[in-house]
Amino acid sequence: MKLFLCTLIALTSLSAQAAPQDSTTAKIEPVEHSFVLRNFRTESGVVLPEAKVVYGTYGHLNAAGDNAVLLPSHYMAEMHGYEWLIGPGKALDPTRQFLIATELFGNGRSSSPSNTPEPFHGPRFPVTTIRDNVEAVHQLLTTELGVHHLQAVIGFSMGAQQAFQWAVSYPNFMDHIVATSGTAKTYGHGIARNESEILAITTDAAFKGGEYTEEPEKGIQAFSLVWTAWLYGQEWWRRELWKTDAKPGATLAQVLDEYRTNFIPHADANNLILQLRTWEQHDVGTTPGFHGDTEKALASIKALVLYMPSETDLYFPVGDARYEAKFIPHCTLLPIPSLWGHPAGAGASPADETFLNEHIASFLKEPAVTR
């Protein structure tokens, strides 16, 4: 069964599950790397002696240094999360562009509660913000890779949050921003949803305040079902589009059980909570210099912006995107006409993937704003 969200956010990719392909259609694999920052100071004031960012690269930086595209990861994802956008006939071509796919703190591979030694192991790992992730990747780009300008930052979901933060923190660092299914601030409704998912995990007695020796399985399963309820719009469920990827003859009960028990395979509870905290704390308005004024921060963006919310997203509603787009100077707001809810922003259906690739490819050809 192709369980789309499991594919989307777990540490495997859809094409890895597919049958072998011939050389003309074979998946393009990234080269995996790690970058270690020494004495990395987080926004909370906690200093991590070592902070690791795992990332993948496709292609090579050209002599002019002007073909780099940054692809920051989404919730609990790793470097394969943008394969819907990469390859022959798609918007991004590793034969022409240098693609850098970075992994968020807390995904279990980059520095996370689960892999950081004491005194910051488990529940003692500091809450890392979207800005912490942007600052770490800025150091990665400039000191490790020699990238001092980006053709684009393209992000889905929490990747979109990072894209907006890049545009505010480093307004001259890129020419284009593409944000799909994600906003520049997490509003109250999103925080309430995230808190309900955190509560689902922490109320499991096995959680033990984050000091568990075995994963709180019941709590993680409750978290998974809460997430599933928000993943797609109501019409997606009414039309029974879950049958699209289900095994022949599967029932709704069986599909829901698959989400409950296999939503993010091998996930660590503290990691899940850490990235939810990262998500819910995000607001470009709290960037130094903007004093909590989100509208002012959005108005400071200099890059061209392609803002692509999903029309049926319950995580990042299209209304929030419409509100934010009004304040961004060079912004094209282009909702994705889809019933596939939040995952539409990562090509959940063939139609979604085609829509995204066509419009992103066209957008990247637009000349940068004269500054």
DAURKA-V181709 format. One record per pair of residues at least 4 apart in sequence whose ideal C-beta (glycine too) atoms are under 8 Angstrom apart, sorted by the first residue. I is the first residue (numbers start at 1). J is the second residue. If there is no record, write none. Layout:
[[I/J] [I/J]]
This chain:
[[1/245] [1/246] [1/247] [1/250] [1/258] [2/7] [2/14] [2/17] [2/245] [3/7] [3/245] [3/258] [3/259] [3/262] [4/8] [4/245] [4/343] [4/348] [5/9] [5/227] [5/228] [5/231] [5/259] [5/263] [5/343] [6/10] [6/259] [6/262] [6/263] [6/264] [6/265] [7/12] [7/13] [7/14] [7/17] [8/74] [8/77] [8/81] [8/343] [8/346] [8/348] [9/74] [9/75] [9/76] [9/77] [9/81] [9/264] [10/76] [10/77] [10/264] [10/265] [10/267] [11/78] [11/107] [11/108] [11/109] [11/265] [11/266] [12/16] [12/17] [12/80] [12/265] [13/17] [13/27] [13/80] [13/81] [13/83] [14/18] [14/83] [15/27] [15/83] [16/27] [16/80] [21/25] [21/26] [21/27] [22/26] [24/88] [25/88] [27/83] [27/87] [28/58] [28/83] [28/86] [28/87] [28/94] [30/56] [30/57] [30/58] [30/79] [30/80] [30/99] [30/101] [31/56] [31/57] [31/58] [32/54] [32/55] [32/56] [32/79] [33/54] [33/55] [33/56] [33/57] [34/52] [34/53] [34/54] [34/55] [35/52] [35/53] [35/55] [35/136] [35/139] [35/140] [35/144] [36/50] [36/51] [36/52] [36/53] [37/48] [37/50] [37/51] [37/52] [37/53] [37/136] [37/139] [38/49] [38/50] [39/47] [39/48] [39/49] [40/47] [40/48] [40/50] [40/51] [40/136] [41/45] [41/46] [41/47] [42/46] [42/47] [42/48] [42/126] [42/127] [42/128] [42/129] [42/132] [43/128] [43/129] [43/131] [43/132] [44/126] [44/127] [44/129] [46/120] [46/126] [48/111] [48/116] [48/120] [48/126] [50/111] [51/105] [51/111] [51/136] [52/110] [52/111] [53/102] [53/103] [53/105] [53/110] [53/111] [53/136] [53/137] [53/140] [54/78] [54/79] [54/102] [54/103] [54/107] [54/109] [54/110] [55/79] [55/100] [55/101] [55/102] [55/103] [55/137] [55/140] [56/79] [56/80] [56/100] [56/101] [57/98] [57/99] [57/100] [57/101] [57/145] [58/86] [58/92] [58/94] [58/97] [58/98] [58/99] [58/101] [59/67] [59/93] [59/94] [59/95] [59/96] [59/97] [59/98] [59/99] [60/98] [61/65] [61/67] [61/68] [61/98] [61/145] [61/146] [61/147] [62/66] [62/67] [62/98] [65/146] [65/147] [65/148] [65/149] [66/149] [66/151] [67/96] [67/97] [67/98] [67/151] [68/97] [68/98] [68/99] [68/100] [68/141] [68/145] [68/147] [68/149] [68/150] [68/151] [69/92] [69/97] [69/98] [69/99] [69/100] [69/150] [69/151] [69/152] [69/153] [69/154] [70/100] [70/102] [70/137] [70/141] [70/150] [70/152] [70/153] [70/154] [70/166] [70/174] [71/81] [71/82] [71/85] [71/99] [71/100] [71/101] [71/102] [71/154] [71/155] [71/159] [72/101] [72/102] [72/104] [72/133] [72/137] [72/153] [72/155] [72/158] [72/159] [72/162] [72/163] [73/77] [73/78] [73/79] [73/81] [73/101] [73/102] [73/103] [73/104] [73/107] [73/158] [73/159] [74/81] [74/104] [74/155] [74/156] [74/157] [74/158] [74/159] [74/182] [74/346] [75/104] [75/157] [75/158] [75/275] [75/279] [76/106] [76/107] [76/108] [76/264] [76/267] [76/271] [76/272] [76/275] [77/81] [77/103] [77/104] [77/107] [78/103] [78/107] [78/109] [79/101] [79/102] [79/103] [80/101] [81/101] [81/156] [81/159] [81/346] [82/86] [82/92] [82/99] [82/101] [82/154] [82/156] [82/346] [83/87] [84/90] [84/346] [84/347] [84/353] [84/356] [84/357] [85/90] [85/91] [85/92] [85/154] [85/347] [85/356] [85/357] [85/360] [86/90] [86/92] [86/93] [86/94] [86/99] [87/92] [87/93] [87/94] [88/93] [89/357] [90/357] [90/361] [91/356] [91/357] [91/358] [91/360] [91/361] [91/364] [92/97] [92/99] [92/154] [93/97] [94/98] [94/99] [97/151] [98/147] [100/141] [100/145] [100/147] [102/133] [102/137] [102/140] [103/107] [103/109] [103/110] [104/110] [104/133] [104/158] [104/162] [104/275] [104/278] [105/110] [105/111] [105/112] [105/128] [105/132] [105/133] [105/136] [105/274] [105/278] [106/110] [106/111] [106/112] [106/113] [106/125] [106/128] [106/271] [106/274] [106/275] [106/278] [107/112] [107/271] [107/275] [108/112] [108/114] [108/115] [108/267] [108/268] [108/271] [109/115] [111/115] [111/116] [111/125] [112/116] [112/125] [112/268] [112/270] [112/271] [112/274] [113/121] [113/122] [113/123] [113/124] [113/125] [113/210] [113/268] [113/270] [113/271] [113/273] [113/274] [114/122] [114/268] [114/270] [114/271] [116/120] [116/121] [116/125] [117/121] [118/124] [119/124] [120/124] [120/125] [120/126] [121/125] [122/210] [122/211] [122/270] [123/209] [123/210] [123/211] [123/270] [125/270] [125/274] [127/274] [127/277] [127/278] [127/281] [128/132] [128/133] [128/274] [128/278] [129/133] [129/278] [129/281] [129/282] [130/134] [130/158] [130/161] [130/162] [130/165] [130/278] [130/281] [130/282] [131/135] [131/165] [131/169] [131/287] [132/136] [133/137] [133/162] [133/278] [134/138] [134/162] [134/165] [134/166] [134/169] [134/170] [135/139] [135/169] [136/140] [137/141] [137/162] [138/142] [138/169] [138/170] [138/173] [139/143] [139/144] [140/144] [140/145] [141/145] [141/147] [141/148] [141/150] [142/146] [142/147] [142/148] [148/173] [149/173] [149/174] [149/175] [150/173] [150/174] [150/175] [151/174] [151/175] [151/176] [151/364] [152/174] [152/175] [152/176] [152/177] [152/178] [152/364] [153/162] [153/163] [153/166] [153/167] [153/174] [153/176] [153/177] [153/178] [154/159] [154/163] [154/177] [154/178] [154/180] [154/360] [155/159] [155/160] [155/161] [155/162] [155/163] [155/178] [155/179] [155/180] [155/182] [156/160] [156/180] [156/181] [156/182] [156/345] [156/346] [157/161] [157/180] [157/181] [157/182] [157/315] [157/316] [157/342] [157/345] [157/346] [158/162] [158/182] [158/275] [158/278] [158/279] [159/163] [159/182] [160/164] [160/179] [160/180] [160/181] [160/182] [160/183] [160/316] [160/345] [161/165] [161/182] [161/183] [161/184] [161/186] [161/279] [161/282] [162/166] [163/167] [163/177] [163/178] [163/179] [163/182] [164/168] [164/177] [164/179] [164/182] [164/183] [164/184] [164/284] [164/298] [164/301] [165/169] [165/184] [165/282] [165/284] [165/287] [166/170] [166/173] [166/174] [166/177] [167/171] [167/174] [167/177] [167/301] [167/302] [167/303] [167/305] [168/184] [168/284] [168/287] [168/290] [168/297] [168/298] [168/300] [168/301] [169/287] [170/174] [171/300] [171/301] [171/302] [171/303] [172/302] [172/371] [174/303] [175/303] [175/304] [175/368] [175/369] [176/303] [176/304] [176/305] [176/306] [176/363] [176/364] [176/366] [176/368] [177/301] [177/303] [177/304] [177/305] [177/306] [178/305] [178/306] [178/308] [178/360] [178/363] [179/183] [179/184] [179/305] [179/306] [179/307] [179/308] [180/308] [180/309] [180/310] [180/336] [180/345] [180/346] [180/356] [181/308] [181/309] [181/310] [181/313] [181/315] [181/316] [181/336] [181/342] [181/343] [181/344] [181/345] [181/346] [182/316] [182/345] [183/187] [183/309] [183/316] [183/320] [183/321] [183/324] [184/282] [184/283] [184/284] [184/294] [184/297] [184/298] [184/324] [185/282] [185/283] [185/284] [185/285] [185/294] [185/320] [185/324] [186/190] [186/191] [186/194] [186/279] [186/280] [186/281] [186/282] [186/283] [187/191] [187/320] [188/192] [189/193] [189/317] [190/194] [190/279] [190/280] [190/315] [190/316] [191/195] [191/280] [192/196] [193/197] [193/226] [193/230] [193/315] [194/198] [194/276] [194/277] [194/279] [194/280] [195/199] [195/280] [196/200] [196/226] [197/201] [197/223] [197/226] [197/227] [197/272] [197/276] [198/202] [198/223] [198/273] [198/276] [198/277] [199/203] [200/204] [200/219] [200/222] [200/223] [200/225] [200/226] [201/207] [201/216] [201/219] [201/220] [201/222] [201/223] [201/269] [201/272] [201/273] [202/207] [202/219] [202/273] [203/207] [203/219] [203/222] [204/216] [204/217] [204/218] [204/219] [204/220] [204/222] [205/216] [206/212] [206/214] [206/215] [206/216] [206/217] [206/218] [206/219] [207/212] [207/216] [207/219] [207/269] [208/212] [208/216] [210/269] [210/270] [210/273] [212/216] [212/269] [215/220] [215/267] [215/268] [215/269] [216/220] [216/269] [217/221] [218/222] [219/223] [219/269] [220/224] [220/263] [220/267] [220/269] [220/272] [221/225] [221/260] [221/261] [222/226] [223/227] [223/263] [223/272] [224/228] [224/259] [224/260] [224/261] [224/263] [224/264] [225/229] [225/256] [225/259] [225/260] [226/230] [227/231] [227/263] [228/256] [228/259] [228/260] [228/263] [230/314] [230/315] [230/342] [231/314] [231/341] [231/342] [231/343] [232/236] [232/237] [232/241] [232/242] [232/312] [232/314] [232/339] [232/340] [232/341] [232/342] [232/343] [233/237] [233/312] [233/313] [233/314] [233/339] [233/340] [233/341] [234/238] [235/239] [235/312] [235/339] [236/241] [236/242] [236/312] [236/339] [236/340] [236/341] [237/241] [237/242] [239/339] [240/252] [241/339] [241/340] [242/246] [242/252] [242/255] [243/250] [244/349] [246/250] [246/254] [246/255] [247/254] [250/254] [250/255] [251/255] [252/256] [253/257] [254/258] [255/259] [256/260] [257/261] [258/262] [259/263] [263/267] [264/272] [267/271] [267/272] [268/272] [269/273] [270/274] [271/275] [272/276] [273/277] [274/278] [275/279] [276/280] [277/281] [278/282] [283/292] [283/294] [284/290] [284/294] [284/297] [284/298] [285/290] [285/291] [285/292] [285/293] [285/294] [285/295] [285/296] [285/297] [286/290] [286/292] [287/297] [290/294] [290/296] [290/297] [290/300] [293/297] [294/298] [294/324] [295/299] [295/327] [296/300] [297/301] [298/324] [298/327] [298/328] [299/327] [299/328] [299/329] [301/305] [301/328] [301/329] [301/330] [301/331] [302/329] [302/330] [302/369] [302/371] [303/330] [303/368] [303/369] [304/330] [304/332] [304/363] [304/366] [304/368] [304/369] [305/325] [305/328] [305/330] [305/331] [305/332] [306/331] [306/332] [306/334] [306/359] [306/360] [306/363] [307/321] [307/324] [307/325] [307/328] [307/331] [307/332] [307/333] [307/334] [308/334] [308/335] [308/336] [308/345] [308/356] [308/359] [309/313] [309/316] [309/317] [309/318] [309/320] [309/321] [309/322] [309/333] [309/335] [309/336] [309/345] [310/316] [310/318] [310/335] [310/336] [310/338] [310/340] [310/341] [310/342] [310/343] [310/344] [310/345] [311/318] [311/335] [311/336] [311/337] [311/338] [311/344] [312/338] [312/339] [312/340] [312/341] [312/344] [313/317] [313/318] [313/341] [313/342] [313/344] [313/345] [314/341] [314/342] [315/341] [315/342] [316/320] [316/321] [316/342] [317/321] [318/322] [318/335] [319/323] [320/324] [321/325] [321/333] [321/335] [322/326] [322/333] [324/328] [325/331] [325/333] [330/369] [332/363] [334/359] [336/344] [336/345] [336/352] [336/355] [336/356] [337/355] [338/344] [338/348] [338/349] [338/351] [338/352] [338/355] [340/344] [340/348] [340/349] [340/352] [341/348] [343/348] [343/352] [344/348] [344/349] [344/352] [345/352] [345/356] [347/352] [347/353] [347/356] [347/357] [348/352] [348/353] [349/353] [350/354] [351/355] [352/356] [353/357] [354/358] [355/359] [356/360] [357/361] [358/362] [359/363] [360/364] [361/365] [362/366]]
